[in-house]
Amino acid sequence: MLTNTPLSTLQSTFGYDHFRGQQAEIIDQVVHGGDALVLMPTGGGKSLCYQIPALVREGVAIVVSPLIALMQDQVAALRQNGVAAAYLNSSLSRDEAYRIEQQLMAGELKLLYVAPERLLLPRTLSLLEQLNVSLFAIDEAHCVSQWGHDFRPEYVQLSVLHERFPNIPRIALTATADETTRREIIDRLALHDAKCFISGFDRPNIRYQIQEQSGNAREALFRFIQNNHEGEAGVVYCLSRKKVDETAAWLAQKGLKALPYHAGMSQQERQLNQERFLRDDGIIIVATIAFGMGIDKPDVRFVAHLNLPKSIEAYYQETGRAGRDGLPADAWMSYGLQDVITLRQMQESSEANEQHKRIERHKLDAMLGLCEITACRRQALLRYFGDTMEQPCGNCDNCLTPPETWDATVAAQKALSCVHRTGQRFGVNHLIDVLRGSEQERIKQFGHDKVSTYGIGKELSNNEWRGVYRQLIARGLLSVDIEGFGGLHLTESARPVLKGEQTLHLRKLRTSEKRERKASPQMANVQNKALWNALRECRKRLADEQGIPAYMIFHDATLMEMMERQPQTLEQLSRISGVGERKLEAYGDAFLDTLCEYGGELHTRSSDTVHETIDLLAMGISVLEIAKQRDLTVTTIYNHLATAISRAEIDLEDVVQLDAKALQQIHFALEQADNKLKPAYESLDGLYDYGILQCVRASTSNEV
């Protein structure tokens, strides 16, 4: 039996007018008891595909989630929307876990998030058999793949759900799965009868930029952030813990709010930095791949890589943490030859079996191919996942600034010949020194000043030769020493180039970056910027009061729509995307007051809530008592009164009693502060509170 319709639940609980893409079809499949496998890009609305059925169907939905942070985030967001949700994991005390179990037994919860380890305990499975379970949702389902970058052995055992609860619908969801991984998910989770929904992998709001290192990569990163994302949240990925610490410290010295995150830090340090990233604006996390899975912060405006990821799957998932709100975002990468060599060495020196190594080599080759390609990067990225895009995207560096290529056949012959002449056991730096005719003692020690390739490559710089060698490795003409010393070997593919039977065109080294647009949603005109900052400050204040991340109040996209439409009543605010019934009740007045104060519409708002405050004031009730009686903050009441003063509905004297000297003092402070409250308040040493200053300012705006 259904308790409500999916669409009405979407509108009333989450504040969205309509479903996106395949959401409606997926939800219908699960609501009516069918299984589903859902592949949907990050930010595409996967969570709603099981949250809506959970609210529509009778009983409690069990959501299998791999990380504590992800569970906590999802539950907190659901509670903000008035949904009865909870989680069971190791972060809870025994008493807290017992209380949640009692809520479950009493039928008081609609969604329960649980880690796979806890779900598989006999006690948990026994508990579930006593409940009215509405559905099972298996989030991050790619964790089932033993070849994947996020493999979790417990996921393999989740086929037990099909065995013990054969009549309860299951929905498995992921944003990252190639064809092989999809087959694994179906086989391991026994989803052979499930309907597959593949929504495509494209994230059109993300701009992909990949550049070869041609100098100081950190300086390039800093310029990128300064020019495009000043004051905005981002994630920077590095290959090693040492590089994470050094990069975070360097960015902090440059004045950015950068924090490190890696497995070598204490759990307390990691937790603290993660919480700051989630709750504060403009924090940059510098991290290893230990950070990110389960992070649902929607306003991450960029993800940067200072090293090459080991696979396209890893790259896609990591870059997918940018722009989850659908607003413009950047995926920026700087990589170099040493990255390629290091990853090759790590692969070959691992203890994995040969089959696993072969798969890892294939994945790295594909990642290198994406970096070195001269055509549209998005088309290549989507093609890897079996998705297609007919036309170039127009939103990647190769589309916006097409790379130059050159006939590198002769240079490649010199580079390959140098590898051969020096015995196929030296690294790139040594080979470049030979080609450029270095007089270092080491060159003479090995007799390499006597080989035929000594000094024949002076026409190219060190960086240009590194680019040649990197691309020769990427194209499979050279391989890296499996003993781990970084020496290069010729492959069979090098033979036709060396013999002159095959020409080779390589991409030129880029010497500068070009940008076509700023990815930030920052506002152009001053009034809009002031309103934007005021709305964000209002959101942060409400979030801080509850100890939750600001985006759980409203996403940036919702605030931007408020700016564009400037609602003046609660009914108008309810039409804004993302404003559900519970959030309208909890936060509506606060945001309307902010819009009223900064939106340039003080004289047009007609709100019942303002008139109610005026009526109570006329009855002789004080501001403090009105706030208590209406269960609102004193600040909100003063906002109402300032609005009424500005509209000449009441006089300043009706609200505050100030003598002429005090009024003159306040007027002067406001004039010196360009009518801004905070600097006026500070110049008066806090003698009068913000509410009084706001009312005096409103009376000035009403003077003729």
BELLIN-V842824 format. One record per run of one state. SS is the DSSP state (helix for helix, strand for strand, loop for the rest). FROM is the first residue (numbers start at 1). LEN is the number of residues. If there is no record, write none. Layout:
SS:FROM:LEN
SS:FROM:LEN
This chain:
loop:1:1
strand:2:1
loop:3:3
helix:6:9
loop:15:8
helix:23:9
loop:32:4
strand:36:4
loop:40:8
helix:48:9
strand:57:1
loop:58:2
strand:60:5
loop:65:3
helix:68:13
loop:81:4
strand:85:4
loop:89:5
helix:94:12
loop:106:5
strand:111:4
loop:115:1
helix:116:4
loop:120:2
helix:122:8
loop:130:3
strand:133:6
loop:139:2
helix:141:4
loop:145:8
helix:153:12
loop:165:5
strand:170:5
loop:175:4
helix:179:10
loop:189:6
strand:195:4
loop:199:7
strand:206:7
loop:213:4
helix:217:12
loop:229:5
strand:234:4
loop:238:3
helix:241:13
loop:254:4
strand:258:4
loop:262:5
helix:267:13
loop:280:4
strand:284:4
loop:288:14
strand:302:4
loop:306:6
helix:312:8
loop:320:9
strand:329:7
loop:336:1
helix:337:13
loop:350:4
helix:354:19
loop:373:4
helix:377:8
loop:385:11
strand:396:1
helix:397:4
loop:401:4
strand:405:3
loop:408:1
helix:409:13
loop:422:6
helix:428:8
loop:436:5
helix:441:5
loop:446:16
helix:462:13
loop:475:3
strand:478:3
loop:481:7
strand:488:3
loop:491:1
helix:492:7
loop:499:6
strand:505:3
loop:508:18
helix:526:21
loop:547:3
helix:550:3
loop:553:3
helix:556:10
loop:566:4
helix:570:4
loop:574:7
helix:581:18
loop:599:9
helix:608:11
loop:619:4
helix:623:8
loop:631:3
helix:634:13
loop:647:5
helix:652:3
loop:655:5
helix:660:13
loop:673:4
helix:677:7
loop:684:6
helix:690:12
loop:702:3
